[in-house]
Amino acid sequence: MLRHELQPGKLVTGTVLALAGVLYAGDAGGAWETPWFVAIPLVTGGLFLAGAVAFVTGRIRRRRASGRTTDEPGPDMAT
């Protein structure tokens, strides 16, 4: 199997949507009662969280790709 880079934003999205699916599957199976309006904040909040995670991940990867790390002073820092 080919290696690929981890994308945490997609991981968060998949987890939240799988959770919403499990909630409604349990409701359909009669295990518990899930109100219809639970999915809206769950999915909206999950997508917002996934977007924030993807943004932070992209910023970290751009910073590492440019060769700048926390151990090395940047070009704007005088030593």
HTML snippet that shows the backbone in 3Dmol.js (N, CA, C, O; Angstrom):
<script src="https://3Dmol.org/build/3Dmol-min.js"></script>
<div id="view" style="width:600px;height:400px;position:relative"></div>
<script>
const pdb = `
ATOM      1  N   MET A   1       0.838  -1.166   0.000  1.00  0.00           N
ATOM      2  CA  MET A   1       0.000   0.000   0.000  1.00  0.00           C
ATOM      3  C   MET A   1       0.892   1.241   0.000  1.00  0.00           C
ATOM      4  O   MET A   1       1.874   1.303   0.739  1.00  0.00           O
ATOM      5  N   LEU A   2       0.554   2.211  -0.817  1.00  0.00           N
ATOM      6  CA  LEU A   2       1.323   3.441  -0.883  1.00  0.00           C
ATOM      7  C   LEU A   2       1.083   4.285   0.359  1.00  0.00           C
ATOM      8  O   LEU A   2      -0.018   4.324   0.909  1.00  0.00           O
ATOM      9  N   ARG A   3       2.139   4.954   0.781  1.00  0.00           N
ATOM     10  CA  ARG A   3       2.010   5.835   1.945  1.00  0.00           C
ATOM     11  C   ARG A   3       1.424   7.161   1.502  1.00  0.00           C
ATOM     12  O   ARG A   3       1.688   7.625   0.393  1.00  0.00           O
ATOM     13  N   HIS A   4       0.646   7.755   2.349  1.00  0.00           N
ATOM     14  CA  HIS A   4       0.068   9.058   2.081  1.00  0.00           C
ATOM     15  C   HIS A   4       0.165   9.906   3.339  1.00  0.00           C
ATOM     16  O   HIS A   4       0.340   9.389   4.443  1.00  0.00           O
ATOM     17  N   GLU A   5       0.051  11.209   3.154  1.00  0.00           N
ATOM     18  CA  GLU A   5       0.154  12.069   4.317  1.00  0.00           C
ATOM     19  C   GLU A   5      -1.180  12.103   5.073  1.00  0.00           C
ATOM     20  O   GLU A   5      -2.258  12.043   4.483  1.00  0.00           O
ATOM     21  N   LEU A   6      -1.062  12.200   6.381  1.00  0.00           N
ATOM     22  CA  LEU A   6      -2.231  12.258   7.243  1.00  0.00           C
ATOM     23  C   LEU A   6      -2.908  13.611   7.080  1.00  0.00           C
ATOM     24  O   LEU A   6      -2.240  14.645   7.066  1.00  0.00           O
ATOM     25  N   GLN A   7      -4.232  13.606   6.959  1.00  0.00           N
ATOM     26  CA  GLN A   7      -5.013  14.834   6.869  1.00  0.00           C
ATOM     27  C   GLN A   7      -5.991  14.855   8.044  1.00  0.00           C
ATOM     28  O   GLN A   7      -7.085  14.297   7.952  1.00  0.00           O
ATOM     29  N   PRO A   8      -5.602  15.494   9.142  1.00  0.00           N
ATOM     30  CA  PRO A   8      -6.426  15.468  10.352  1.00  0.00           C
ATOM     31  C   PRO A   8      -7.809  16.085  10.175  1.00  0.00           C
ATOM     32  O   PRO A   8      -8.750  15.661  10.845  1.00  0.00           O
ATOM     33  N   GLY A   9      -7.961  17.064   9.301  1.00  0.00           N
ATOM     34  CA  GLY A   9      -9.266  17.670   9.066  1.00  0.00           C
ATOM     35  C   GLY A   9     -10.256  16.655   8.522  1.00  0.00           C
ATOM     36  O   GLY A   9     -11.415  16.632   8.938  1.00  0.00           O
ATOM     37  N   LYS A  10      -9.815  15.828   7.608  1.00  0.00           N
ATOM     38  CA  LYS A  10     -10.683  14.781   7.066  1.00  0.00           C
ATOM     39  C   LYS A  10     -10.970  13.710   8.106  1.00  0.00           C
ATOM     40  O   LYS A  10     -12.054  13.127   8.118  1.00  0.00           O
ATOM     41  N   LEU A  11     -10.012  13.451   8.972  1.00  0.00           N
ATOM     42  CA  LEU A  11     -10.221  12.489  10.056  1.00  0.00           C
ATOM     43  C   LEU A  11     -11.309  12.981  11.009  1.00  0.00           C
ATOM     44  O   LEU A  11     -12.173  12.204  11.417  1.00  0.00           O
ATOM     45  N   VAL A  12     -11.272  14.249  11.362  1.00  0.00           N
ATOM     46  CA  VAL A  12     -12.287  14.826  12.244  1.00  0.00           C
ATOM     47  C   VAL A  12     -13.656  14.801  11.563  1.00  0.00           C
ATOM     48  O   VAL A  12     -14.655  14.454  12.192  1.00  0.00           O
ATOM     49  N   THR A  13     -13.705  15.165  10.293  1.00  0.00           N
ATOM     50  CA  THR A  13     -14.970  15.151   9.554  1.00  0.00           C
ATOM     51  C   THR A  13     -15.564  13.750   9.520  1.00  0.00           C
ATOM     52  O   THR A  13     -16.753  13.578   9.788  1.00  0.00           O
ATOM     53  N   GLY A  14     -14.771  12.768   9.200  1.00  0.00           N
ATOM     54  CA  GLY A  14     -15.255  11.394   9.152  1.00  0.00           C
ATOM     55  C   GLY A  14     -15.737  10.898  10.493  1.00  0.00           C
ATOM     56  O   GLY A  14     -16.743  10.193  10.572  1.00  0.00           O
ATOM     57  N   THR A  15     -15.030  11.258  11.548  1.00  0.00           N
ATOM     58  CA  THR A  15     -15.429  10.830  12.888  1.00  0.00           C
ATOM     59  C   THR A  15     -16.766  11.435  13.292  1.00  0.00           C
ATOM     60  O   THR A  15     -17.625  10.743  13.838  1.00  0.00           O
ATOM     61  N   VAL A  16     -16.942  12.724  13.027  1.00  0.00           N
ATOM     62  CA  VAL A  16     -18.193  13.398  13.396  1.00  0.00           C
ATOM     63  C   VAL A  16     -19.364  12.855  12.584  1.00  0.00           C
ATOM     64  O   VAL A  16     -20.438  12.620  13.137  1.00  0.00           O
ATOM     65  N   LEU A  17     -19.174  12.653  11.289  1.00  0.00           N
ATOM     66  CA  LEU A  17     -20.260  12.125  10.465  1.00  0.00           C
ATOM     67  C   LEU A  17     -20.579  10.673  10.822  1.00  0.00           C
ATOM     68  O   LEU A  17     -21.738  10.262  10.761  1.00  0.00           O
ATOM     69  N   ALA A  18     -19.566   9.900  11.191  1.00  0.00           N
ATOM     70  CA  ALA A  18     -19.817   8.533  11.643  1.00  0.00           C
ATOM     71  C   ALA A  18     -20.583   8.539  12.964  1.00  0.00           C
ATOM     72  O   ALA A  18     -21.463   7.703  13.168  1.00  0.00           O
ATOM     73  N   LEU A  19     -20.263   9.463  13.856  1.00  0.00           N
ATOM     74  CA  LEU A  19     -20.989   9.590  15.111  1.00  0.00           C
ATOM     75  C   LEU A  19     -22.451   9.933  14.862  1.00  0.00           C
ATOM     76  O   LEU A  19     -23.339   9.361  15.494  1.00  0.00           O
ATOM     77  N   ALA A  20     -22.708  10.867  13.941  1.00  0.00           N
ATOM     78  CA  ALA A  20     -24.092  11.214  13.597  1.00  0.00           C
ATOM     79  C   ALA A  20     -24.817   9.998  13.024  1.00  0.00           C
ATOM     80  O   ALA A  20     -25.990   9.779  13.326  1.00  0.00           O
ATOM     81  N   GLY A  21     -24.137   9.215  12.211  1.00  0.00           N
ATOM     82  CA  GLY A  21     -24.738   8.007  11.660  1.00  0.00           C
ATOM     83  C   GLY A  21     -25.053   6.978  12.734  1.00  0.00           C
ATOM     84  O   GLY A  21     -26.100   6.334  12.685  1.00  0.00           O
ATOM     85  N   VAL A  22     -24.156   6.816  13.705  1.00  0.00           N
ATOM     86  CA  VAL A  22     -24.380   5.875  14.811  1.00  0.00           C
ATOM     87  C   VAL A  22     -25.560   6.326  15.665  1.00  0.00           C
ATOM     88  O   VAL A  22     -26.368   5.503  16.096  1.00  0.00           O
ATOM     89  N   LEU A  23     -25.662   7.632  15.911  1.00  0.00           N
ATOM     90  CA  LEU A  23     -26.791   8.141  16.695  1.00  0.00           C
ATOM     91  C   LEU A  23     -28.124   7.808  16.026  1.00  0.00           C
ATOM     92  O   LEU A  23     -29.054   7.342  16.685  1.00  0.00           O
ATOM     93  N   TYR A  24     -28.213   8.046  14.724  1.00  0.00           N
ATOM     94  CA  TYR A  24     -29.468   7.789  14.036  1.00  0.00           C
ATOM     95  C   TYR A  24     -29.689   6.303  13.782  1.00  0.00           C
ATOM     96  O   TYR A  24     -30.837   5.870  13.688  1.00  0.00           O
ATOM     97  N   ALA A  25     -28.640   5.518  13.669  1.00  0.00           N
ATOM     98  CA  ALA A  25     -28.808   4.070  13.545  1.00  0.00           C
ATOM     99  C   ALA A  25     -29.347   3.490  14.854  1.00  0.00           C
ATOM    100  O   ALA A  25     -30.194   2.596  14.835  1.00  0.00           O
ATOM    101  N   GLY A  26     -28.867   3.988  15.974  1.00  0.00           N
ATOM    102  CA  GLY A  26     -29.389   3.549  17.265  1.00  0.00           C
ATOM    103  C   GLY A  26     -30.837   3.964  17.458  1.00  0.00           C
ATOM    104  O   GLY A  26     -31.630   3.239  18.057  1.00  0.00           O
ATOM    105  N   ASP A  27     -31.170   5.141  16.944  1.00  0.00           N
ATOM    106  CA  ASP A  27     -32.550   5.595  17.012  1.00  0.00           C
ATOM    107  C   ASP A  27     -33.453   4.734  16.126  1.00  0.00           C
ATOM    108  O   ASP A  27     -34.560   4.369  16.520  1.00  0.00           O
ATOM    109  N   ALA A  28     -32.975   4.421  14.948  1.00  0.00           N
ATOM    110  CA  ALA A  28     -33.770   3.596  14.035  1.00  0.00           C
ATOM    111  C   ALA A  28     -33.920   2.170  14.554  1.00  0.00           C
ATOM    112  O   ALA A  28     -34.944   1.528  14.321  1.00  0.00           O
ATOM    113  N   GLY A  29     -32.910   1.676  15.251  1.00  0.00           N
ATOM    114  CA  GLY A  29     -32.962   0.326  15.810  1.00  0.00           C
ATOM    115  C   GLY A  29     -33.741   0.237  17.106  1.00  0.00           C
ATOM    116  O   GLY A  29     -33.987  -0.861  17.603  1.00  0.00           O
ATOM    117  N   GLY A  30     -34.132   1.366  17.659  1.00  0.00           N
ATOM    118  CA  GLY A  30     -34.909   1.367  18.889  1.00  0.00           C
ATOM    119  C   GLY A  30     -34.074   1.313  20.149  1.00  0.00           C
ATOM    120  O   GLY A  30     -34.620   1.130  21.237  1.00  0.00           O
ATOM    121  N   ALA A  31     -32.761   1.468  20.035  1.00  0.00           N
ATOM    122  CA  ALA A  31     -31.904   1.421  21.223  1.00  0.00           C
ATOM    123  C   ALA A  31     -32.067   2.673  22.083  1.00  0.00           C
ATOM    124  O   ALA A  31     -31.996   2.596  23.310  1.00  0.00           O
ATOM    125  N   TRP A  32     -32.284   3.819  21.451  1.00  0.00           N
ATOM    126  CA  TRP A  32     -32.497   5.074  22.170  1.00  0.00           C
ATOM    127  C   TRP A  32     -33.272   6.027  21.280  1.00  0.00           C
ATOM    128  O   TRP A  32     -33.511   5.743  20.106  1.00  0.00           O
ATOM    129  N   GLU A  33     -33.657   7.147  21.842  1.00  0.00           N
ATOM    130  CA  GLU A  33     -34.432   8.154  21.118  1.00  0.00           C
ATOM    131  C   GLU A  33     -33.524   9.354  20.831  1.00  0.00           C
ATOM    132  O   GLU A  33     -32.994   9.966  21.759  1.00  0.00           O
ATOM    133  N   THR A  34     -33.345   9.688  19.564  1.00  0.00           N
ATOM    134  CA  THR A  34     -32.528  10.826  19.176  1.00  0.00           C
ATOM    135  C   THR A  34     -33.425  11.863  18.501  1.00  0.00           C
ATOM    136  O   THR A  34     -34.035  11.561  17.475  1.00  0.00           O
ATOM    137  N   PRO A  35     -33.520  13.077  19.047  1.00  0.00           N
ATOM    138  CA  PRO A  35     -34.330  14.110  18.396  1.00  0.00           C
ATOM    139  C   PRO A  35     -33.747  14.483  17.033  1.00  0.00           C
ATOM    140  O   PRO A  35     -32.538  14.376  16.825  1.00  0.00           O
ATOM    141  N   TRP A  36     -34.582  14.911  16.123  1.00  0.00           N
ATOM    142  CA  TRP A  36     -34.128  15.202  14.770  1.00  0.00           C
ATOM    143  C   TRP A  36     -33.156  16.371  14.731  1.00  0.00           C
ATOM    144  O   TRP A  36     -32.298  16.424  13.850  1.00  0.00           O
ATOM    145  N   PHE A  37     -33.272  17.308  15.665  1.00  0.00           N
ATOM    146  CA  PHE A  37     -32.447  18.518  15.629  1.00  0.00           C
ATOM    147  C   PHE A  37     -31.046  18.322  16.205  1.00  0.00           C
ATOM    148  O   PHE A  37     -30.273  19.279  16.253  1.00  0.00           O
ATOM    149  N   VAL A  38     -30.702  17.136  16.635  1.00  0.00           N
ATOM    150  CA  VAL A  38     -29.363  16.882  17.176  1.00  0.00           C
ATOM    151  C   VAL A  38     -28.311  16.918  16.073  1.00  0.00           C
ATOM    152  O   VAL A  38     -27.180  17.342  16.310  1.00  0.00           O
ATOM    153  N   ALA A  39     -28.667  16.484  14.887  1.00  0.00           N
ATOM    154  CA  ALA A  39     -27.692  16.387  13.799  1.00  0.00           C
ATOM    155  C   ALA A  39     -27.188  17.744  13.333  1.00  0.00           C
ATOM    156  O   ALA A  39     -26.030  17.861  12.931  1.00  0.00           O
ATOM    157  N   ILE A  40     -28.023  18.766  13.376  1.00  0.00           N
ATOM    158  CA  ILE A  40     -27.621  20.079  12.851  1.00  0.00           C
ATOM    159  C   ILE A  40     -26.435  20.663  13.625  1.00  0.00           C
ATOM    160  O   ILE A  40     -25.423  20.984  13.002  1.00  0.00           O
ATOM    161  N   PRO A  41     -26.510  20.816  14.943  1.00  0.00           N
ATOM    162  CA  PRO A  41     -25.329  21.353  15.650  1.00  0.00           C
ATOM    163  C   PRO A  41     -24.143  20.392  15.648  1.00  0.00           C
ATOM    164  O   PRO A  41     -22.992  20.827  15.632  1.00  0.00           O
ATOM    165  N   LEU A  42     -24.418  19.091  15.664  1.00  0.00           N
ATOM    166  CA  LEU A  42     -23.330  18.109  15.656  1.00  0.00           C
ATOM    167  C   LEU A  42     -22.526  18.204  14.366  1.00  0.00           C
ATOM    168  O   LEU A  42     -21.299  18.296  14.400  1.00  0.00           O
ATOM    169  N   VAL A  43     -23.213  18.182  13.238  1.00  0.00           N
ATOM    170  CA  VAL A  43     -22.520  18.228  11.947  1.00  0.00           C
ATOM    171  C   VAL A  43     -21.908  19.606  11.708  1.00  0.00           C
ATOM    172  O   VAL A  43     -20.779  19.701  11.226  1.00  0.00           O
ATOM    173  N   THR A  44     -22.629  20.667  12.033  1.00  0.00           N
ATOM    174  CA  THR A  44     -22.096  22.024  11.839  1.00  0.00           C
ATOM    175  C   THR A  44     -20.858  22.255  12.709  1.00  0.00           C
ATOM    176  O   THR A  44     -19.845  22.767  12.233  1.00  0.00           O
ATOM    177  N   GLY A  45     -20.947  21.878  13.971  1.00  0.00           N
ATOM    178  CA  GLY A  45     -19.786  22.028  14.857  1.00  0.00           C
ATOM    179  C   GLY A  45     -18.622  21.162  14.425  1.00  0.00           C
ATOM    180  O   GLY A  45     -17.467  21.580  14.508  1.00  0.00           O
ATOM    181  N   GLY A  46     -18.918  19.960  13.966  1.00  0.00           N
ATOM    182  CA  GLY A  46     -17.857  19.070  13.492  1.00  0.00           C
ATOM    183  C   GLY A  46     -17.167  19.603  12.255  1.00  0.00           C
ATOM    184  O   GLY A  46     -15.946  19.509  12.132  1.00  0.00           O
ATOM    185  N   LEU A  47     -17.948  20.169  11.327  1.00  0.00           N
ATOM    186  CA  LEU A  47     -17.340  20.746  10.123  1.00  0.00           C
ATOM    187  C   LEU A  47     -16.522  21.987  10.457  1.00  0.00           C
ATOM    188  O   LEU A  47     -15.465  22.211   9.867  1.00  0.00           O
ATOM    189  N   PHE A  48     -17.000  22.790  11.396  1.00  0.00           N
ATOM    190  CA  PHE A  48     -16.221  23.956  11.832  1.00  0.00           C
ATOM    191  C   PHE A  48     -14.913  23.514  12.473  1.00  0.00           C
ATOM    192  O   PHE A  48     -13.854  24.069  12.179  1.00  0.00           O
ATOM    193  N   LEU A  49     -14.986  22.515  13.349  1.00  0.00           N
ATOM    194  CA  LEU A  49     -13.780  21.997  13.997  1.00  0.00           C
ATOM    195  C   LEU A  49     -12.810  21.407  12.969  1.00  0.00           C
ATOM    196  O   LEU A  49     -11.601  21.612  13.067  1.00  0.00           O
ATOM    197  N   ALA A  50     -13.338  20.680  11.991  1.00  0.00           N
ATOM    198  CA  ALA A  50     -12.487  20.102  10.948  1.00  0.00           C
ATOM    199  C   ALA A  50     -11.814  21.185  10.124  1.00  0.00           C
ATOM    200  O   ALA A  50     -10.647  21.051   9.754  1.00  0.00           O
ATOM    201  N   GLY A  51     -12.538  22.255   9.834  1.00  0.00           N
ATOM    202  CA  GLY A  51     -11.934  23.370   9.105  1.00  0.00           C
ATOM    203  C   GLY A  51     -10.820  24.034   9.888  1.00  0.00           C
ATOM    204  O   GLY A  51      -9.783  24.387   9.326  1.00  0.00           O
ATOM    205  N   ALA A  52     -11.032  24.205  11.181  1.00  0.00           N
ATOM    206  CA  ALA A  52      -9.999  24.806  12.024  1.00  0.00           C
ATOM    207  C   ALA A  52      -8.769  23.901  12.102  1.00  0.00           C
ATOM    208  O   ALA A  52      -7.638  24.383  12.043  1.00  0.00           O
ATOM    209  N   VAL A  53      -8.988  22.601  12.234  1.00  0.00           N
ATOM    210  CA  VAL A  53      -7.873  21.653  12.291  1.00  0.00           C
ATOM    211  C   VAL A  53      -7.109  21.648  10.971  1.00  0.00           C
ATOM    212  O   VAL A  53      -5.879  21.620  10.968  1.00  0.00           O
ATOM    213  N   ALA A  54      -7.829  21.673   9.850  1.00  0.00           N
ATOM    214  CA  ALA A  54      -7.181  21.696   8.542  1.00  0.00           C
ATOM    215  C   ALA A  54      -6.384  22.985   8.346  1.00  0.00           C
ATOM    216  O   ALA A  54      -5.297  22.957   7.768  1.00  0.00           O
ATOM    217  N   PHE A  55      -6.912  24.107   8.820  1.00  0.00           N
ATOM    218  CA  PHE A  55      -6.204  25.379   8.706  1.00  0.00           C
ATOM    219  C   PHE A  55      -4.903  25.348   9.498  1.00  0.00           C
ATOM    220  O   PHE A  55      -3.853  25.744   8.993  1.00  0.00           O
ATOM    221  N   VAL A  56      -4.975  24.879  10.737  1.00  0.00           N
ATOM    222  CA  VAL A  56      -3.773  24.809  11.583  1.00  0.00           C
ATOM    223  C   VAL A  56      -2.760  23.837  10.989  1.00  0.00           C
ATOM    224  O   VAL A  56      -1.560  24.114  10.987  1.00  0.00           O
ATOM    225  N   THR A  57      -3.231  22.708  10.488  1.00  0.00           N
ATOM    226  CA  THR A  57      -2.332  21.724   9.881  1.00  0.00           C
ATOM    227  C   THR A  57      -1.627  22.315   8.660  1.00  0.00           C
ATOM    228  O   THR A  57      -0.426  22.117   8.474  1.00  0.00           O
ATOM    229  N   GLY A  58      -2.371  23.033   7.839  1.00  0.00           N
ATOM    230  CA  GLY A  58      -1.769  23.665   6.662  1.00  0.00           C
ATOM    231  C   GLY A  58      -0.725  24.694   7.023  1.00  0.00           C
ATOM    232  O   GLY A  58       0.322  24.774   6.381  1.00  0.00           O
ATOM    233  N   ARG A  59      -1.004  25.493   8.060  1.00  0.00           N
ATOM    234  CA  ARG A  59      -0.026  26.493   8.504  1.00  0.00           C
ATOM    235  C   ARG A  59       1.248  25.828   9.030  1.00  0.00           C
ATOM    236  O   ARG A  59       2.353  26.300   8.765  1.00  0.00           O
ATOM    237  N   ILE A  60       1.090  24.736   9.770  1.00  0.00           N
ATOM    238  CA  ILE A  60       2.257  24.030  10.303  1.00  0.00           C
ATOM    239  C   ILE A  60       3.081  23.437   9.167  1.00  0.00           C
ATOM    240  O   ILE A  60       4.309  23.525   9.177  1.00  0.00           O
ATOM    241  N   ARG A  61       2.414  22.837   8.192  1.00  0.00           N
ATOM    242  CA  ARG A  61       3.142  22.230   7.072  1.00  0.00           C
ATOM    243  C   ARG A  61       3.843  23.276   6.219  1.00  0.00           C
ATOM    244  O   ARG A  61       4.956  23.039   5.747  1.00  0.00           O
ATOM    245  N   ARG A  62       3.213  24.434   6.010  1.00  0.00           N
ATOM    246  CA  ARG A  62       3.875  25.498   5.247  1.00  0.00           C
ATOM    247  C   ARG A  62       5.092  26.013   5.982  1.00  0.00           C
ATOM    248  O   ARG A  62       6.116  26.315   5.369  1.00  0.00           O
ATOM    249  N   ARG A  63       4.983  26.115   7.299  1.00  0.00           N
ATOM    250  CA  ARG A  63       6.113  26.612   8.082  1.00  0.00           C
ATOM    251  C   ARG A  63       7.276  25.627   8.037  1.00  0.00           C
ATOM    252  O   ARG A  63       8.431  26.034   7.915  1.00  0.00           O
ATOM    253  N   ARG A  64       6.972  24.332   8.136  1.00  0.00           N
ATOM    254  CA  ARG A  64       8.037  23.337   8.071  1.00  0.00           C
ATOM    255  C   ARG A  64       8.635  23.233   6.678  1.00  0.00           C
ATOM    256  O   ARG A  64       9.835  22.991   6.542  1.00  0.00           O
ATOM    257  N   ALA A  65       7.832  23.408   5.648  1.00  0.00           N
ATOM    258  CA  ALA A  65       8.331  23.315   4.274  1.00  0.00           C
ATOM    259  C   ALA A  65       9.266  24.474   3.945  1.00  0.00           C
ATOM    260  O   ALA A  65      10.175  24.330   3.127  1.00  0.00           O
ATOM    261  N   SER A  66       9.045  25.610   4.575  1.00  0.00           N
ATOM    262  CA  SER A  66       9.907  26.754   4.305  1.00  0.00           C
ATOM    263  C   SER A  66      11.251  26.632   5.015  1.00  0.00           C
ATOM    264  O   SER A  66      12.145  27.449   4.792  1.00  0.00           O
ATOM    265  N   GLY A  67      11.402  25.619   5.870  1.00  0.00           N
ATOM    266  CA  GLY A  67      12.672  25.401   6.546  1.00  0.00           C
ATOM    267  C   GLY A  67      12.810  26.131   7.852  1.00  0.00           C
ATOM    268  O   GLY A  67      13.855  26.055   8.498  1.00  0.00           O
ATOM    269  N   ARG A  68      11.787  26.829   8.252  1.00  0.00           N
ATOM    270  CA  ARG A  68      11.844  27.589   9.487  1.00  0.00           C
ATOM    271  C   ARG A  68      11.286  26.742  10.616  1.00  0.00           C
ATOM    272  O   ARG A  68      10.147  26.279  10.539  1.00  0.00           O
ATOM    273  N   THR A  69      12.064  26.536  11.652  1.00  0.00           N
ATOM    274  CA  THR A  69      11.620  25.786  12.824  1.00  0.00           C
ATOM    275  C   THR A  69      11.766  26.662  14.053  1.00  0.00           C
ATOM    276  O   THR A  69      12.283  27.775  13.965  1.00  0.00           O
ATOM    277  N   THR A  70      11.324  26.180  15.174  1.00  0.00           N
ATOM    278  CA  THR A  70      11.414  26.961  16.413  1.00  0.00           C
ATOM    279  C   THR A  70      12.833  27.029  16.939  1.00  0.00           C
ATOM    280  O   THR A  70      13.143  27.923  17.727  1.00  0.00           O
ATOM    281  N   ASP A  71      13.723  26.102  16.525  1.00  0.00           N
ATOM    282  CA  ASP A  71      15.105  26.097  16.997  1.00  0.00           C
ATOM    283  C   ASP A  71      15.959  27.131  16.268  1.00  0.00           C
ATOM    284  O   ASP A  71      16.947  27.617  16.819  1.00  0.00           O
ATOM    285  N   GLU A  72      15.592  27.464  15.056  1.00  0.00           N
ATOM    286  CA  GLU A  72      16.366  28.402  14.258  1.00  0.00           C
ATOM    287  C   GLU A  72      15.709  29.775  14.273  1.00  0.00           C
ATOM    288  O   GLU A  72      14.490  29.869  14.135  1.00  0.00           O
ATOM    289  N   PRO A  73      16.481  30.834  14.436  1.00  0.00           N
ATOM    290  CA  PRO A  73      15.892  32.174  14.383  1.00  0.00           C
ATOM    291  C   PRO A  73      15.480  32.500  12.941  1.00  0.00           C
ATOM    292  O   PRO A  73      16.158  32.118  11.987  1.00  0.00           O
ATOM    293  N   GLY A  74      14.390  33.190  12.809  1.00  0.00           N
ATOM    294  CA  GLY A  74      13.895  33.580  11.491  1.00  0.00           C
ATOM    295  C   GLY A  74      14.683  34.737  10.930  1.00  0.00           C
ATOM    296  O   GLY A  74      15.510  35.319  11.632  1.00  0.00           O
ATOM    297  N   PRO A  75      14.443  35.095   9.651  1.00  0.00           N
ATOM    298  CA  PRO A  75      15.180  36.202   9.040  1.00  0.00           C
ATOM    299  C   PRO A  75      14.863  37.542   9.674  1.00  0.00           C
ATOM    300  O   PRO A  75      15.659  38.474   9.559  1.00  0.00           O
ATOM    301  N   ASP A  76      13.733  37.666  10.336  1.00  0.00           N
ATOM    302  CA  ASP A  76      13.366  38.944  10.930  1.00  0.00           C
ATOM    303  C   ASP A  76      13.905  39.109  12.349  1.00  0.00           C
ATOM    304  O   ASP A  76      13.739  40.166  12.957  1.00  0.00           O
ATOM    305  N   MET A  77      14.546  38.076  12.875  1.00  0.00           N
ATOM    306  CA  MET A  77      15.081  38.139  14.241  1.00  0.00           C
ATOM    307  C   MET A  77      16.565  38.472  14.197  1.00  0.00           C
ATOM    308  O   MET A  77      17.351  37.761  13.570  1.00  0.00           O
ATOM    309  N   ALA A  78      16.938  39.541  14.857  1.00  0.00           N
ATOM    310  CA  ALA A  78      18.341  39.938  14.923  1.00  0.00           C
ATOM    311  C   ALA A  78      19.023  39.206  16.073  1.00  0.00           C
ATOM    312  O   ALA A  78      18.477  39.097  17.172  1.00  0.00           O
ATOM    313  N   THR A  79      20.232  38.703  15.797  1.00  0.00           N
ATOM    314  CA  THR A  79      20.970  37.996  16.845  1.00  0.00           C
ATOM    315  C   THR A  79      22.208  38.730  17.232  1.00  0.00           C
ATOM    316  O   THR A  79      22.949  38.274  18.103  1.00  0.00           O
TER     317      THR A  79
END
`;
const viewer = $3Dmol.createViewer("view");
viewer.addModel(pdb, "pdb");
viewer.setStyle({}, {cartoon: {color: "spectrum"}});
viewer.zoomTo();
viewer.render();
</script>
